[in-house]
Every structure is written in C-alpha cells, then in structure tokens.
Amino acid sequence: MTEGLKLSRRRLLELTAMSGAMVLAPRLAWAGEPQRGGHLVISSGGAAAGDSLDPRTFNSPYGAAMSGIIYNNLIAVQGPNKELVPELAHSWEAINGGLSWVFNLVEGVEFHNGKILTSEDVVFSLRRHAEPESRSSMRSVISNLVDIRADGDHRVIIDLPAVNYLFPAYMAHFTLGIVPAGTTDFTGIGTGGYKVTNFAPGEVLEMVRHENYFKPNAAFVDSVELLAINDPSALTAAFQSGQVNMTSGLDARSAGLLESMSNLRIFKMEGGGYISFNMRCDIPPFDNPDMRLALKLAVDREDMLQRVGAGVGSIGNDTPVPSNDAVFSPNVEQKRYDPERARALFESVGYTGPIVLHTSDAISSRAVDMATVFQEHAARAGIPIEVQRDPADGYWNSVVGVAPFHVSARSARPTADAIFSTAFLGTSENNECKWVNEEFDAAIIAARAEENLERRLALYERAQEICSVDGGTMIPFFSATVQGTSADVDGFNVGAVELNGYRAVEQVWFT
C-alpha cells in the first residue's frame, strides 16, 4: 500500500482551517432525548415539473433538499463552520503526496432496495457525472480526474491530475449522492434515511423511514413530505399556519414577525449564500469588461442590503467569498456606488437600448425585489434596465446560465475552492457566466496544491481581485440564511449550508 500523507495534528488543523473546515460548533441544547414517530412536512422552492430523482440533475434548492433526504454522499458538511464529517466514507486520507485520495467505506450500508453498498456503487455513481450527456454541475470536476477506482469492496481511490489538499470537500456536494451500480431508472433508490413512496415532479416528494438506515441515531420521524412551494408568500403562509413543520429560504424581512409567534422557531445564520446578477461574458455587450464594470458600479450595495435584505447580511464585492470566510482578503478594493463613473463606462461601450435582466420567484422573492431596486440604481447612472419576471417553473434550467443577463443564486460551500472551482473556473460547465480568465484559473489551481498558508492566502487574494474586477458575477450582498421549524420540532441544528448541509430532516424529531 502506498504510504499516506503524514501530517502533524497541528498542521492538519491549520490546513483544514484554511479550507473552511475548522471545528464543529457544539450541539444546541434541546428539551429532551430524540423521540420516534410522526409525519414531518418540509418545504422548499426551486422545484419544476421537469425535475428528476437522478442526483446528477439536482441544480436547485428543491433538488438539494431531495438529495439530503434520500441519498448519502461520501462526506457531509455540517455546522456553522462547515466541518467535513463522515457519511458513507468513515475516513479518508491523501496518498502519493496528495495526488490521490483514499476513501474508506462504512461496511453493511443498505440501499432502499436491500442491496449492500460496495466500492463498485461509489465508482459507478461518481463516474456518471463525467459522461458526455451529464448535466451535472460537478461534471467538470469529475471529468478532469485521472481515475476513480475500487480497491476491494470497501475502499475507493481517486487519482487527481494535480495535488489538491482541499479535494475531499467536493465529495459533500449535493449532486454526488450514491446510487446502486448499474442504475438506469432513477426512482430514488439511495442509502438515505428515507425512501421514496411517491414523487410528483414540481409538486411533492413523499417518503417513509428506511428502517435499516446505517446511522443508528438518525431518521426519527416515520414519514416525510417535501412540498414544492415556489411562491415565497405561499411558503410563509404555509409555515405560519402550521401546514409546514420545517423550511428554509425564509425572507429576512419577515423574520422579526415570525420570531414573535409562539408556534414557530426561527434560526438565522450568516453564511456564504448569495443572490447574484449573472452576465454572460461570451455574449455582447457583456463580453466587454467595461460594460461589466459599469454595471458593478451602478449598484448601491448598502441600499440594497437594507431594502431587500432587511440589513441582515454582509456587503458583497463580486466574489463568492464572504468576509467571514477563512480565505477572505480585506485588501481587495471594495466597490462603491459610483453612478458617474458607471455612466462614463457604459457610454464608452456604445450600447443602445435597454438591458434585459431576467429574474423569478424561483430564486426567491428577494430576487425579484433585487432586480427592481437595481433598476432604480442603474437609472441614476443613465443605464436602462428592463426587468423581465419569468415563471418559476423551469427557470433554473431554461434561464439560469442561458439568458445573457439573469438572476441566480448559490448556497454556501464547504470551501472557497469548492465554489470557485465549480462556478467560476473557465473549465467548469457550471460557470453560468461563461467567464474565462487564465490568470484567475491559474491562481485557483495553484492554491489547491499550496501547503504554505501565507502563499495560499496570497493566491486566493489575487483570485478575488481578478474576480471582483473582471468577472461576470455581481454579488451585491451575502444573505443570512433564515430557516424555521414549528415549536414541536426539536433537534434542528444551524449550519452555514442550508438545512445543516441538507441533513436536517434525519436529525429532527417531534416532542
């Protein structure tokens, strides 16, 4: 066997801290011990009639929620500090100087159809993301791997094209749920705490407890109903009335009112999630960097945070790295509202006519409000914005990453590398802006392999500088995640990633 990478405990803590892993926050104190029984109703937006149970197709909050209930990953991300914790892999280590990673699987894990998990299932599940017809947001990551191979029944080795000390965090992505080898008909057969009994795309997913779930202290409720509620007002009303026991994506502006209601519990967490305005850098006029910078200077970020985010969150600087991230650089110049300079840049491009900005409640109610507020800001700079409100159904597939100028959203990721690599690298098929900058790509790739923390920080700082000025993504502010449960639900833990890394359903119980 190849000798594993040897790191001192102190060195390991330094590396994981720089990757955003840090330490797990203490568990919240609840009224009592977990109770079994009951029917849990949870809701999420972003659903569509064309949704599938194939994990590769998950690209919305609803898909992420489905994944965390019926599937497991090799690794999960948990808690406010985004710690990587074991799931189907009970341990992992770097070998060959960081060019390969070994994942050791839990033995005896049972799929919903009774099949016992082996390394063959993991290899099959991961390789599928690299297939030419795959629509997976992780396709670029998986297709660039040298190999994914089984080493016995309970050991998987992944060979990388270059050293990447941050690689395990990718395995927590919600699209990488493990399915039985050879699966062609995706009916929701996974290893998760709940198995599918009914799926009506765009409407509801119904499940019952997987009695042979491999986690001994999880999956407490008897059955789960995941409702598709794309309209934010309807979601809030269903939650207030008790029709829904747990939800995420609540509007921060209504948090104060909801907190005052004795039948509800509200949880707020400042994280790395954001709503963005995406400019397709391969389509005029957004292929011109002056146009991109003009629009970035035409948004009053402080005003938008107050009016749309209720002041709950932090100002963005057009990079996906929030100020509470371990690799955030305070040295990158913060963009300020500058309508005069924005006007000059816009006029220099020579573009005439309004710029159409697509938005939808499929993202959230704030997505529509943000577009309208930006329209006001840009008008003062002489930049005409036409807001087009698209239907929620199908928005994630037909508009996001397709329309020249559109609103999108991203949830928090375990590391800055995970979001940069999947959504900003020029080689990523999930790069919604189709932005390509070779210097940026080189900095991100070098940072993965850099053990020296100061040099790694310098590389991330340069990447943030380039992304902020040249990139096609506008991030006015980072949102606080507002989630809630009914008062009779215990065990809900707050994580920087929504629904505690999408695992909250298996962690809660009724009092």
N, C-alpha and C positions, 0 to 999 in steps of 0.2 A: 504494500500500500504506500502511496506517495505521502510523505510526511506533511502534516497540516501546518499552516502558518502559525508560528509561535508568537504570541503577544502577551506582554505582562498585563496583569489586571488593570493597572493604572493606564497603560497605553490603550487597552481595549476601551476603557471608559472615555478616554479622550477622543478616540476615533468615532465611537458611537454618538457622543455628544455633538460632534461636528456634523454628523449625518442627521441630526434631529431626533435621535433615539432616546437619549437621556435616561431618566428613571421614571418608573411608573408612579403616578400620583396615588396616595392612599385611597382606599375604597371609601365611598360615602357611608355614613352610618345610617342604617335603616331600622325600621321599627322591630323587626323580628327576623327569624330564620325563613329561608325560602319555603313557599307553600306550592304544592302541585295542584293543578286544576284551573278551569276557567277558559273562556274564549277571548282572545286578545284581538282587537281591531286596531290596525295601524294604517296610516295614510301617507301618501307621497304624491308629488307632482311629477311631470315629465313623462307620463305614460302616453302610448299611442296605439291605435288599432293594429298597427303592423308589428307590435312587439313580439319577441320570441323568447323561449326559455333557453336558447343557446347562449352560454355566457359570453361568447365572442361578440355578440350583438349588443351587449349592455353598454349604453352610452348616455344614460340619463339618471337622475336621482331615483326614479322608479326601478330602473334596471339594477342600480347599485343596491337598493333595498332588497330586491328579489334575490340577488346573489348572496347576501349575508344571511338569508334565512334558509335557503335550500342547498347551498353549496359551501364548501370549505376551501380555503387556499392552503398552500404550504405554510404560510406565515400570516398572522393578523397584525393590525396596527391598533393599539389601544391607548386610552387615556389622554389627558391634556398635553403630555409631552411626546406623544406619538411613538411610544415604545413598540418595538417589534417583538411579538410574543409567539410561541409555538402554536401551530394548528395541526395540520396533517404531518408536518415535519416537527419532531420533538427537539431536534438540534440541527445545527448547520455550521460549517467551517470552510475557510478558504484553504486550498491546496495549490501546489505548483506556483507558489509565490503570488497568489491572488488571481491567477489566470483561470482557475476552476473553483467551483463551489460544490460542496457535498451536502446533500440534504438527507438526513436520516429519518425514515418514516415511522410513525406510530403503527404498531402491529395490531391486527384484529379489527381495524376500522371497517364498518359495514356500510355499503351503499344501500339506498332505499329499496333496491330490488334483491337484496340479500347477498350480492357479490362482495367478496372481501378485497379491500384495496391492496394493490401491489404497485411497485415502481412502474410497471407497464402502463397502468392507468395514468400516472403522472406524466410520463413521457408522451403518451398519446395526447393528453389534454393540452400540454404546453405546445407541442409541435403544430397542433391545429391552427394556432394563431399566425403561423408563418405561411400558411397555404395561400396561393395567389388570389383565391376568391374570398379570403377572410376580410371582414370589415372591422376586425378588432382594432381598438385603439392601441393595443400592445403589439401590433404586427411588426412595426419597425424594430422594436426591441428584440423580439423573439427571432425574427428572420436574420438578424445580424449575429446571432450566437453561432459559435463553431459547431457545437453538438449538444444534444440533450440525450443522455443515455442511462440505462439501468445498470446497476452494479449489484446484482442479486435482487431479491424480491422487495427489499425494504431500504434501498439506497439508490439515490438518483444523483448523477454527476452532471453539472452544466459547465461546459467549456466556453470561455469568453474569448473574443478576438483581441482584447487588451485587458490589462489589470483594472479591476473595478472593485474597490473595497466597500462600495455602497450598494452592490448588486442585490443583496437579499431583500431590500425594501421593495424592489419591483414585484416580488412574489406576493405582496399583500394587495396588489391592485385587484379591484372587484371583478374584472373580466377574467381573471385567471382561476376561476373555480374548477375543481377537478371532477371529471365525469368518467364513467367506465370506458375502458379501451374499446374501440370499435363502434362507439355510439354514432348513429346516423339520424335517428329520430329523437329529437330533444323534447322530452316530456317532463323534464325536471328531475331526472334521476341523479341525485348527488349524495353526499355524505352528511349533509347538514342536519340540524336539529329538527327540521320539519319537512315532511314530504307532501308533494302536490296531490290534491284531490280534484281540483278544478281550476282552469285558467281561461279567463275570457280577456283576451288582449285589449288593453285600453280601459278595462273596467275593474277586474278583481282577480286576485290570486288567492285561492283557499288551500289550507294545509292542515295536516294533523301531525302530532308529535311522532318523531321517529323513535320508537321505543328502545332500539338498540344503538342509540347515539353514543359515540365513543367518549364524549365528555361526561364524566359522572355527575357533575354538579351544574347542570345546564338544561335548557329546554323544559321549563317548569309548567307552562300553560299547556292545556290539552290541544288547543287548536288556534290557528291564526288566520286572520283575514286581512289581506293587504289591498286597500281600496285605492283606486286611481282617482285622485281629486286634483285636477289641473287648475281649477279656478281657485285663487287664493282666498276669496271671500267665502266660498263654499267650504273650503278646508277649515277656516277659522270657525265658521258657524257649526260645522260638524263636531269640532273639538270642544267648543264651548258647551254644546248641548249634551255631550256625553256619548254621542254616536261613535266617536273615535277615542280609543284609550291612549294612543301614543302617536306623536307626529313630529316631524322636523320641518325646517323651512318656514317657520312662522315669521310673520312680519315684525321686525323690531319695533315698529311704531305702535303695535298693539300689545307689546309685552307688558307694559305697565298695567293696562286694564286686565289682562289675563292673570297677572300675578295677584291681583286683588280678589280673585274668585276662589272661594274655599274648596271647590270641587276639582281644582287644577293644580298642577305643579309645573313651574316654568324653569328651564335651565338655559343659561346663557354662557357662551364660551367664545372668547376672542380667538379666532383661528386664522387659517390661511386661505379660506374660501373667498371667492370674489365673483362679481358680475363684470364682464368686460365688453368693450366695443371692439370688434374684430374687423380689421381692414385687410382685404385680400391683396397681398403685395405683388401678386402676379397679374393683376388686372388694373388698367388705368381707371382713375387717376392715382390709385394708391401704390402703384409701382414707383411713384416719385416720392423720395424721402421728405421733400419739403411739404408735400401735402399731408403726409403722416404727422410730421412735427406740428404743422399748422393746427390740425385737429386736436392734438395733445395739449397745445397751449390755449385752446379755445374752450376748455372745460374748467369750471370753477370747482375744484375738488372739495374745498371746505364747505361751500354752499350745498353741494350735492350730498355730502355726508350728513349734514344737518337736516336737510329737507327730505331726503329719501331714506337715509339710514338712522334717522332719529338721534344722530350724534353718537350712535353705538358702533364702534369700529375704529379703523385707523386709515389715515390718508395713504393712497397708493401712488406709486411712481412709475407705472407702466412696466413693472417686472412682477413675476409671481411670487416674490419673496417678501413677506410682511416683516415689519420691524421687530416682531418677537421671534423670528427665526434665527437659528444659531449662525447662519452664514450671511445674514443681512449686513449690508455695508452702509453706514451712515455717511460715507464720503461721496456717494453718488448724488449729484446735484438734484434737489427736489424741484420738480416742475411746478410753476406757479401760473395762475390765470393771467394771461398776457394778451388781451384781445387785439392790441395794436400790432404786436409782432405776428400774431396769428393771421391778422388781416393781410399784412405785407407778404407773408409766405404764401398764403392762399392766392393772392393776386399774381404772384410770380409764377405760379403753376399755369395760369391761363385757363383754368377750368370754368365753364359757364353752366348755369342750370343748377337745380337743387341736387344735393347728395342724399340718396335714399338710404335711410337707416332702418333695417328690419328688426322688429322686436316682437315679443309674445309673452303671454302669461305662462307659457310652457316653461320659461325660465323662472319667473316669479312675478308677482305684482310689481316689485321694485324695478324689474327690467323695463317695464312699460314706463314707469314714472321716471327712471333714469334717462331714458331716451327723450322724453318730453322736456325735462329740465336741461339736458344738454342742448336741445334745440334752442332754448332761450339763451343759454350762454353763448353759443356759436353765432346767433343772430347779432349780438353786440359786436362781434368781430367781422361782421359782413359775410358770414359763411351760411348759406341757406341749407338747412337740414329738413328733409321731408321724412317724417316718422311714419313707417308703414307697420301697422299692427297685424301680424299674421295669426292664423288659427293655431291653437295649442297642439292639436293632433298632427303629428308628423313634422313639427318644427325642428326637432333635434336631427332628423335625418335629411330633410329637404332644404333647410335654410342654413343651419349651423355648419360652417366650413364650406358652404356653397355660394351664398349670396356675397356680393362684393363688400358690403358693409352691414354687419349684423351684430346683434347682442348675443353673447354666450355666457357660460358660467363654468367655474371649476371649483370642486371641493378641495379641501386641504389634502396634501400628500405627505407621506412619512418623511421625505427629504426634499430639499430644493432640487437635487439631481433628478428625482423622480418626476417632478413637474416640468423641469427644463427639458429633460430627455424625451418625454412622451408628447409634449405640446409645443415645444419651441425649436428643437433641433431641426435643421434643414432636411435631414433624412427621415424625419418622423412623418408617417402618413396621417397622424392625428394632429399635425400642425395646421390648425384651422385657418391661419393667415397666409399659409404657403410662403412664409418668410424664410429667406436663406441668407445667412451671414457667416462666411467661412471663419472669421476671427472668433465670433461667438461660439461656433461649434467646436473649434479647437480648444477654447478655454474650458468648456464643459467636459470634454473628453479627457483633458489633462488633469482636471480637478479630481476625477474619479480615481485616478491612479496615484495621486499625490498623498504620501503618508505625512509629510511635514505640514502641520496645521496652519502655520503662517503662510506658507506658499499656496496652500489650498484656498485660504481666505482671499489671497490676492487674485487668484484665478477667478473665483466667484465674484469678486468686486468688479473685475474687468467685464465679466459676462453681464452683470447687472447694468453697468454703464452703457454697453452696446445695446442691450435690450431696451433700456429706457429711452434712448435717443432714436434708434433706428428701427426698432421692432414694430410690428403691425398691430400689437395689442395695447389697447388703452384700458388701464385699471384705475378708475377714479378713487376707489376706496376698498378696503378689505372689510367684509361683513363680520359681525358677531353672529355665531350660529345660535338661533333661538329655537329650542325644542321643548316639548311638553308631554306630560303624562296626566292621566286622571289621578285623583288623590288616592285611589285604592290600588295603584300600581307602585310596587317597590322594586328596588334593585337597579334602577336606571343610573348608569354612570356616565358622566360627561366626558367626551373626548374631543380632541381638536378636529377629528374627522367625524362627520355626522353619524348619529346613532352608534356612537362608540365604535367606529370602524365598521359600521353596518352589522354589528353583532348584538345590538341591544335586545332584539326580540328573544334570543335564547337566554338572556341574562335576567329578565324581569319576571315578577310573579305578582299575583293578586294577594292582598292582605285579607 
